[in-house]
Amino acid sequence: MKPALSQVCSLNSPFEKDIADYAAGQCDAIEVWFTKLETYLETNSLDDARGLLAEHHVTLPVASFQGGLFTSQGDARREAWSLFQRRLELCRDLEIKTIVVACDLFGPLNDQDIERALVSLDQAAQLAAKHGKRIALEFQSRAALGNNLLTAAGLVARVDHPSLGLCLDAFHFYVGPSQTEDLACLTRENLFHVQLSDLADTPRELATDADRILPGDGDIPLEAIVARLAEIQYNGFVSVELLNPRLWQVSSRQFGEIGMTALRSVLGLASMEAP
């Protein structure tokens, strides 16, 4: 298990500041937030980005997130797929291996919608493979289809493409209909990325992304998730992903430190060495 931080945890901070500040907190792997990177590249070059990453000894193994690929139609579908194509090229240029794709299949859905979604998922996997990339499908707890780990794993298995796997988001796992027993469907082969957070003193039915807190500070059974990761000898990245406006007020330098400390504690990793 390799610890990482998602840039969305410091949404108000610019891309370049995240890189420097997270690195100062001994984070050497960052889950990039696409819109931050795209904003940075409006006034900077790809070489600037590469130089920034090299300067701070940081890699970008994962990028989040792409939506709108499955049931959108007409102009909305063309725009979503055009954006996906551009992002695949961007990931190729910056050696970002994995793209998190939201399973945003919101209802009501009919049989045609479901079939279209499966075809789109296969097309997305094929397109990612052409760019040497892979897709981590993230189930959404409020979706009409693919709102739990077991169903998402079934969709991935049905498409059966080596460039398609799962993203396990602990928040969606906890607040949706997933069961702890569903963790058994995870394998080293089908799990491409993991995102951890926690939730405290909030009913699952009322919880929103804004309620996410640091892993280890709440009620989500993270021990069961981490135990399954260890059982399958998962050697991919595990990131902290928080979309909490209160935490966005924390400086990226401070968050880099507390985020990595919390994550390493939950994962049972050795204490960080002093800089």
N, C-alpha and C positions, 0 to 999 in steps of 0.2 A: 504494500500500500504506500503510495507516494502522496504526501500532503501538498495541497495547493489552496490558493485563495481566489475567489471570483471577484472580478472588478466591480460587479454590481453592488458589493458590500459597501463600496465608497462611491456611490453614484454621482455625487456632486464634485468629485475630484477628477481632473483631466487624466487622460491616458498616461502621459509621460510622468506625472507625479505619482500615480499608482505604482508604476514600475520601480521608481527610485525608492519610494517609501516602503512598499512591501518587501523589497530586497533588503532594506535596512532592518526589517523585522525578521530576517533570515528566511524569507520565502523565495525560493528559486524557481517556482512553477506557478504560473498565473492562468486562470481561466478567463480569457479575454471576453469582454462584453462588446459585441460587434459594433454597436453604435458609437462607443467610445473610440474604438480603433478607426472607424470610418471618419469620425470628426477630426481626429488627429491627422489623418492622411489628406484632409482638405488643404492643409497648410504645410505638410511635411511629406517627404518622399519615403518610399519603401526602404531605401538605404538608411534614411534617418532612423526609421523604426528598428532596423537590424542593428544599427550602431548603438542605439539606446539599450536594446536587450543585451548585446554583447558587453557593454560597459558595466551593466549591473549583474551580469551572469544569470540572466533570467530566461526561461523558455516559456513558450505559449503552447502547451500541449492540446488545449481544448478551447473552443469558441462557442459562445451562447448568444442568442439562440435564433433559430430560423423557424418561422411559422407560416401558416397560410398555404401549405403545399397540397393539402389533401382534398378538401371539399370546395374550395373556392372555384369560381367559374368566371368566364369572360375576361374583362380587363384586369380584375383583381388577381385572377390566376396567372395571367401573363406577367404581371408585375412581380408577383411572389416568386415565380420561377426564374425570371430575369435577375432578381436580387440574389437568389440562391446560386445562380451561375457565377455572378460576380464575386460572391463570397467564397465560393469554392476556389476561384482563381486567386483570391486574396490569401486564402489558407495555404494554397500551393506555394505562393511567393514567400510566405513567412514560416513555412514548415509547421503549420498547425495541423495536427493529425486528425482530430476528431471534432465534428460539429454536432452540437445538441440540437435536435429537431423536436419541436413541441407536437405532441399527439393531440392537436386542437380540433378534435372531432366533436363539436358541440351540436346539440340537437335542435329540432327533431331530425332524425336521419331515416332514410328509407334504404331499401336493398341496393338501389343504384348508387347511393352515396357511399355505402360501405364498399361496394365493388370498386368504385372510382378511387376510394382511399387506398385500397390494397394495390391497385395498379400504380397510383402515384408514389406509394412507398417503394415499390420495386423500381420505378423510374428514378427516384431520388437516389437509391442505393447504387444503381448502375452509373448515374452521372457522377456520384462521389467517387466511385471506383476509377472512373476514367481520369480523375484528377489525383489519384493516389490517396484519397481520403476516405473516411468512414463516418457513418451516421450513428449517433446514439439517440434512440427514440425515447423521449421523456413522457411517460404517461401523466395525464392531468386529472387531478381528483374530481374536478367538476365537469369533465367531458361526458358526452353521451356514450361514447365507445372508447375503450382504452383509458379508463379511469382508474385502473388498478394494475398492479404488477403482473398478475397472472394473465390477464387479457393482453397486455402489451407484449409479454413474452410469447403468447400465442400468435400475435400478428407478426412478430419477428420470425418465428419459426415457419409460419405459412409462406412468407416471402422467401425465406431461406437463401439469403445472399450474404457472402462473407464480409461485405462492407456495411452490413446492418446489424446493430446490436441494441442494447438497452442502456438508458441512463436511469439510475435509481436515485430519485430525489426523496430524501427522508420525510420532508414535509408532505408531499403528495401521498407518500406511502402511509403516513399516519392519519391524515384527515380524510382520506378517501376510504373505499371499501376493501382495500388490501388487508390481508391477514398475515400474521407473523409466519404462519405455515407456508405462505407463498414464497418466502425467501428460498425455499428449496428448489425453485425453478431457475435460480441464478447459477450460472456456470462461469468458469474462467473464459469460455469461448463467447458467451452471449452478453456478458457485462462489459460495456465499454467505458462507463464513467459513473461516478458516485458523487452526489451533492448532499452535504449534511447541514442541518440546522436543528433547532429545537423549538419547543412550544410550551409555555407555562401559563396556568390559570386561565385558559381560554378553552371553551367547549370546542370540540373538533368541528361541529356543524357551523360554528360562527367564525372559525379561524380564517384569516386571510394572510397573504404574503407579508403584509405589514406587521404581523405578529411574530414573525420569525426572530429567534434570538440565537445566541452562540450555542453550539452543540455542547451538551453536558450540563446546561443550566436549566433544563426543563423536564418534560414528561415523556418525550418520544423514546421508545425502547431502542436506543442506539446500540446498546450492548448486543442485542440479537443481530442487528445488521452487521456490526463489526465482527461478530463471531462467525457469521456466514462468509464474510469476505476472507477471513483467515482460513476457514474450512476449505474453500475452493482455491486457496492460494492466489487470490486476486493480486495482481502486480501492477494495476493501473493507478490512475490518479483519483484522489478523494479530495474534493474541494469544500470549503465553507461557502454557502450561498445564502445571503440574507438580503431581503428587500424591505428593510425596516427603516422608515424615514427618520426615526430617532437615532439609529446608529449611523445614518448618513451624515449626521452632524459631528460625528467623531472624526478626527483627522485621519487621513490614510496612513500616516506614519504610526499613530497609536493603534489603529485597527490592525495593521500588519503584525504588530507585536502580540496583541491580545488574541487575535484570530488564530495565529499559528500556535500559540500556547494552548488554547482551548482544543484545537484540532489534534495536536500531537498527544494531548492527554487522553482524549476519547479513543484515539487509535492505539494507545498503549505504546507509543514510540518513545525512545530515549529522550531525555531533556536536551534542549538545544544548547549547543556550546556557546559560550559568551563570545561576542564579536571581538 
